[in-house]
Amino acid sequence: MIYTEHSTYNKRRKYFLTRFVDRIVYNQFDCIVCISQLVLDKLTIHLSNSHVKLYVIHNGVDLAKIKASNPIDLEDLGIINDLKSKYILQVSSFRYPKDQETVIKALRELPINVKLIFVGDGPNVIECKRLSKELNLDDRIYFWELGTIFFGF
């Protein structure tokens, strides 16, 4: 069994009992793949004296494919690029650790020409869309699901 660890921190790591339970659970795996060296370092400290094998596979992103890809024209996504606007892009799932809500709230403090593009889906996307409307920022925030951009549906 192989487990992938994505986080450098979680609440379980600060309590003795849950740290103990983590050591038992993690030792059930043949190995744990960490997405970065920092994740491996933090997990090594957390699992001190554990015999589980830890490896790093850097986030599973093929940078060569990204560098070789063609840029997407914002207008193809229904975004009018007036050349005065600046865009912040986040590609990720909409779930608690990604905290898109804070980014949306921070947009209120940025100049009106700064806009957000969120690419992804997940359990918090509806709440983020609601917050965008509630804060009257929905004209500055764009939500795109990965399939819409890359697969045309």
N, C-alpha and C positions, 0 to 999 in steps of 0.2 A: 504494500500500500504506500502511496506517495501522497503527500500533502503539500499544498502551495501556501506559503505565508506571504501576505501582502503588507502587513502593518508593522511599523516600528514600535507601536504602543497599543495597548488596549487596557481597559479597566481591570481585567483579571490579573494583570501583572503587578498590581500594587498591594494585593492581599496575600498573606502567607498561605492560607488554605487553598485559594484558587491557583496560586503558583504551584503548590504541591500537586494538585489535581492535574494541572497542565503537564507537569513532568510525566505523570503516569500516562496520560492520554497521548502525548507526543511520542513517547517511547514505543507505542504500538505501531508506529509507521516505520517502514523500511528506510525511508529518507524524507527529508523536508526540503523543498525547493523554495528558496527565498528570492524575491524579485530584485533585490539589490544587496550590495555588501553591507550597507547600514542595517537593513532588516536582519541579515545574518548575524551581525555583531550584537544587536539588541536581543535577538532570540537566544544567542549563545549565553549571554549574561543571565537571561531569564531562566533558561533550562540548565543552569550550572550543574555539573556532575552528571549530566544526562549522556546516554550512549547513542542517541539518535544521530544519524549522519545528516549533515546540513550541506547544501550546495547552493550556488547562486546561478540563476539564469535570469539575466537582466530583462525583466519586465516583458519578455516575449514579443518585443517590437522589432520588426525587420527594418532597420533604418535604410538599407539599400533600396527596398521597395518604395519607401517614402520619398527618398531623394530622386528616384526615377519616375515618380508619378507626375501627372499633369495637374496643374492648379485648377481649382474649381472657380469659375467666375461667379461672383456674388449675385449677379443679376440672374444667373441660372437657378439660383435658390430663392428668387423673389425678393432679394435685398437690393435696394437701390444704393449704389456706391456713389456718393456725391463728391468723393475725393477730399472732403473736409472732415468726414467722419473717421474715427479710429475704432477698431474692433478688437474686442477681447474674445478669444475663442477657448472654450473648454470642451474637450471630448472625454466623456466618462459616463459611468452609470449614475443615475439619480438615486443615491442612497446616502444614508447618514454620514459616513466618513468623508464624502465629497463636499458636503456643505454648500451647495449652490445658493441656499437661502442667504448666507452672509454676502456672497458676491452680488446678489440681486439688491440687497439693502445698501451695499457700498456704492452701487451705481448712482444712488441719489446724491452722493457727495462728489461725483465726478462731473466734468463739463458735459453739457447736453449733446455734444458731438461724439461722445463715447458710447458705444453700443456693445451689447453682448450677443454672442452666438453660442448656444448650447447644443452640442451634438451628443445624443445618447437617449437612453430610456431607462426606466426603473420605477420603483415604488414611490419616489418623491416627486416625479415630474408633474403630477396634477397639482400638488401643493405649491410647487415653484411657479406654475402658470397662474394659479390663483393669487399668489403673492405679487407677481408681476403686475397683474391688473389692479389689485388693491392699492399698490403704491403708484399707480398711474405711470408705469414704466413699460407697459406692453408695446409701445411704439418704438422702444429702444432695445427690446430683447427678442431674439429669434430662437425658436426651439425646433430642432431637426432630429429625427430618428436616423440612426445609421443607415438603415435599409433605404430610406428615402433618398439619401445622397448617393450612396454607392451602388444601389441596385435598382433605383428608379421606381420603387413602390412604397 
